[in-house]
Amino acid sequence: MRAVSSDIRARMAVPPFDNSAMDGFAVRSRDAHKPGVRLKIVEVVPAGRHPSKKIGRGECAGIMTGSAMPSGADAVVMKEYATEADSGFVGILRPARRGENVRLAGEDVKNGDLLVPKGALLGAAELGLAASQGYGRIEVFRRAVVGFFTTGDEVVLPGRRLKPSQIYNANRYTLGASIAASGCEPFYAGHLSDDIAHSAAAIAFAVGRCDALVTSGGVSMGDFDIVKKALRRLGAVIIFERIRLKPGRPTGLAVLKRRPVFLLPGNVVSSLLAYDLLVGPYIGNSHCGFDARFKAIAGFSYVKDDARRHFLRVSLDGNRKGFPTARLVRAQGSGILSSMSGYDALAVIPEGRHAVRRGDGINVITRRPSSHSGFPGK
């Protein structure tokens, strides 16, 4: 979905005229106030044709759903509640109330109403509203281009034969998919080697072609974690470089040439969760990231090994005391990628809590469906 770059307002009322909500007969309610009344059919009004007759006393008009109401008529008797005779008359089987089965002009939208505000996503309903007003073209924001790097001499792209001590580059695909799911345009800027000069040149080249940058790996405390060194060489400002989060402690943020640079860990689980929790909601919009937290019952026991906030991948099932039961999905290590496939929610174990026992109440957050980016493009 795309986001509109300016307000969409109604150019006319919807519906633009009083019309029938049902197939049947347009009547004067005062004439159809009791069963057994016989009314003369003076015309039939199909959808798309304006009525030519005014409905007088004892008269009616055959009418289709969406057809304009004839002058004088103020109700519609459904076809199922009338008996039509060959003589041009119809028998009313059920009384009609004033306004029954009539859609009034402007009851949905009035001329000048704000239909879709600037920045809103164009879903099915929004597109329908614009089309109902005759908009043939809508201006939308350009998708933000988010460049991303992977790092490390130990990773190779899938399809190549692994050498000893090498692994496949999963982050190349998990990050690209995450950026696209946020509604942005992913741009794979390349793979950074463990050489500061090479990395600095690659980052300098990419930052001028993107609205934001994301790196994975190369941000821990090791001798070969060179991303922050390369950024400092380019004059970037490091806003923060560690966070009290597990998994994802090495997550950081820098600013280079007025563009945000998100520094994610190299472990694929840490990288994915840090992206979903912190990056996606920033470069995306309110539909990205995770929903408001709610209560669940722990179907597991867990002891924290540090004071950070922990996020555990869980499945949700059953209903106990009005709350779902949360169960751990596989092992919770930062390298257990299989735990990221098919989990229902994240259990949040806050900084001040050191352990969870089976049966305890806990907070969980669920993933929101993602859509178009609200991050401003150039």
C-alpha positions, 0 to 999 in steps of 0.5 A, a space after each residue: 500500500 502507498 500513502 497519500 501525499 495530500 488530503 483527499 476531500 469529497 467533490 460531491 455528496 455520496 450518494 449524490 441523490 436519494 436512491 433505493 436500497 432495494 429492488 421493489 416499488 417506490 411509494 408514498 408511505 401515506 398510500 402504503 400504510 396498511 396491507 392490501 393496498 393496490 397501487 398503480 405502476 406509472 413507470 419502471 426506473 432502472 439504475 442509471 436512468 432518471 425518473 420521468 414521473 412524479 408519484 401521485 396519490 395511489 401510484 408507485 414506480 417499479 425501482 431497482 437498487 441504486 435507482 434515483 427515487 421519483 419525485 413524490 415517493 418517500 419509501 420503497 416496498 421490497 419486491 418480496 412484500 408486493 404482488 404484481 398483477 398484469 393489469 399494471 397494479 401492485 398489491 402491498 403486503 406489508 406497510 411501508 414507513 417513511 424513509 424505509 429502504 431509501 438512501 438519502 443524498 449525502 448520508 454517506 459523504 457530504 461535499 467537502 468532507 475529508 475522506 483520506 488525510 495526508 499520510 494515510 494508507 490507500 487500502 481498499 476502502 480508501 481507494 473506493 472512496 477516491 474512486 467514488 468521487 471521480 479521482 482518476 489520479 492520486 498523488 502518493 509519497 515516494 517509497 523511502 529507499 533504505 540501503 542495507 549492508 551485511 558484514 563479515 569475511 566469514 559469510 558467503 551468499 547462498 549457492 556457493 560452496 562453503 569453505 571451513 569456518 564459513 556460513 551462509 549470508 542469511 541477513 542479506 535476505 532477512 533484512 531485505 524482506 523486513 525493509 520491504 515489509 515496512 513498506 520501504 524500497 530495499 536497496 542492498 548496498 553490498 557486503 562490507 569486508 573487515 577492512 575499514 577503508 573499504 567499508 568507509 568508501 562503501 558506506 559513503 557511496 551508499 548514503 547519498 543514494 538512500 533515505 536511511 541505512 541499516 547495517 548488520 554485524 560489525 558493531 560489537 567489541 571485537 577487533 574486526 567489528 569495523 562499522 562504527 570505526 568506518 562511520 567515525 572516519 566519515 564524520 558520523 555522529 554515533 547517538 548510541 551504540 548499546 541498548 539494554 535489550 536481549 537479544 540485540 544489545 549491540 544495537 546502535 544509531 548514528 547520523 551521517 549526512 543527515 541520514 539515520 544509520 541503524 546499527 544492528 547486530 550480526 546474529 540473525 535473530 538479534 538483527 531481526 528483533 532489533 529491526 522489528 522492535 526499533 527500526 521498522 516502527 521508525 522508517 515505517 508507520 503505525 502499522 509496523 512493529 508490534 501492537 499494544 501489550 496484553 496479559 498472558 499466562 506463562 506456560 514456562 519458567 525462565 530465569 534471567 542472567 542479566 538486568 536487560 529487558 528480555 524478549 522471548 518468542 512464544 506461541 499462544 494457545 488456549 484460554 486460562 482465566 480469560 488469558 491465553 497461555 504463552 509457551 516458548 518457541 524452541 530455544 531462545 538463543 540469538 542464533 536460533 533462527 528457527 525460533 523466528 518462524 511461526 512465533 505468535 508473540 514476544 513475551 516481555 520480561 522487564 528490567 526489574 524482573 529476574 524470573 518467571 514461573 509457570 503460571 505467572 502473569 506476563 505481558 506479551 506483544 503481537 506483531 502488527 501487519 506491516 504496510 507502506 512506509 511513512 518515513 519521508 523520502 528525499 
